[in-house]
Amino acid sequence: MRVLVVGSGAREHAIVWKLAQSPKVTKIYSAPGNGGISELAQCVDIHAEDIDSLLTFALKENIDLTVVGPDAAVVDGIVDKFEEKDLKIFGPCKRGAMLEGSKEYAKNFMMKYEIPTARYAVYRKSQEAIEGLKNFTYPLVIKADGLAAGKGVLICANKDEAISAIISIMEDKKFGEAGNKIIIEEFLEGTEASLLCIVDGNKIIPLESARDYKRIFDNDEGLNTGGMGCISPNSALNKHMMKEVEERILNNVIKGIKEENLGYKGILFIGLMITSNGPKVLEFNARFGDPEAEVVIPRLENDIMDIFLKTLDGTIRKEDLKWSTKTCITVFLASAGYPESYEKDKVISGLDEIDKDIIVFHAGTKMKNKLVTNGGRVLAITTLADSIHEGRKKVYENISKIHFDGMQYRKDIGN
């Protein structure tokens, strides 16, 4: 089968890496791909959000399956356009992707279907939002309604920070049109957990758990990022807690998907906070999480192509998913200045010296005679191991062999 993977990050590299192991796959294309993906797939110079060009390419090249990585493409309706032309594509339709595309929509969905979440209010004008701060205690959370590359969530410790955040998002347009509306939420305390689930329209099946490290600096300090590292499994989601998550959250999510006729097929990412009052939903994403994909996919022992196809035809079962008992850890190497402004085109060296049991998923790289940086998050250094402790040791030993100017990374992933 001929497969097209849409996207250019480490998440897409992980998907391509796993697809390349499938005997069913004869050819992989990636649009636009990156320096690492180019070793496994033919990279095509089409942007992930250029849906019309992707559709033309898929028809011309007789693509048997397209897998969508980034959020913007599914929110903009790539699945609907491909399905109109009878092309198989793994991902939710535009209606289903609203669970990620609008935080207001997602919150209303949670309220309607009694899915536990933080208390919130939605505002469309900055002055109304500032006035609404009096209804919350500090710290509180302010979120841009739309897509903001994983950076549209701000935790504010006091009123001054909250007012500054509101003005930055709604008036200064820090996140563009995504900030036309904002959500103010109560701050939930507890342990964060990431749960990727397969949804085939009628069933929801959780994959192995993960924990993402969002902040740029050690000890969860500094600005939010797209994710600086991840581990799987997440000990907070033990058997007892997973039972509660299934009863209180997953059952209600799939009930809502069916009753709202969302036709959801693909991955639903559920960001959780395990609080003293049980699990609560922080957010939904309508695709594989990044960096969650980089630690969950390596633990999958099945042919991922089978998983994609069975999800689309509605025959997927929990028994179809076989998992390694090993743990997985990934640590991101990022450009200096990320998650704000950063430079590109820094030469990357040392990758030829790393151990064979290290998997390097490329995020922001490209080939320019030599491999150079081409984004904020550059490389995800990943390994499977018998324990997170052993995996940490292995990953950090190998990071010391890699270099590019301004390279930064967290040193506490998996601690």
Protein Blocks (a to p, Z undefined) as FASTA:
>chain_A
ZZddedjbfklmmmmmmmmmpmkbmbdcddebjfklmmmmccddddfklmmlmmmmmmmn
opabdcdfbfmlmmnommmmmmmnopacedddfklmmmmmpmklmmmmmmmnopacdddd
ddfbfklmmmmmmmpccddddddfbdeehpacccdfbfklmmmmmmmmmmnomnommlmp
ccdddddeddddddddddehjaccddddddddfbfbghhiajddebjbdcdddfklgfkl
mmmmmmmmmmmmmmmmmmnonopacdddddddddfkopadfbdcfbdcdfklmmmmmmpm
bdfklmmmmmmnopacfklpccdfbdcdddddddehiabdcdehiacehjlmpcfkbccd
dfbdcdehiacdfbfblbdcddddfbfklmmmmmmmmmmmpccehiacdfkgoZZ
